[in-house]
């Protein structure tokens, strides 16, 4: 695997897993209501769509990192 592909895959997975982990920690709260959990998951979906739409920016940043 090329250095660029490795950086790109690691970057994308880091962004995705960080979003999921942040929401997971909130969902694990003992006092979370179903409404709060639904809002949390909806927020996760919005954030994942944002990452999806940032593909070109992520690609370009990874390209710079891989070149240096």
Secondary structure, 3 states (H helix, E strand, C coil): CCHHHHHHHHHHHHHHHHHHHHHHHHHCCCCCCHHHHHHHHHHHHHHHHHHHHCHHHHHHHHHHHHHC
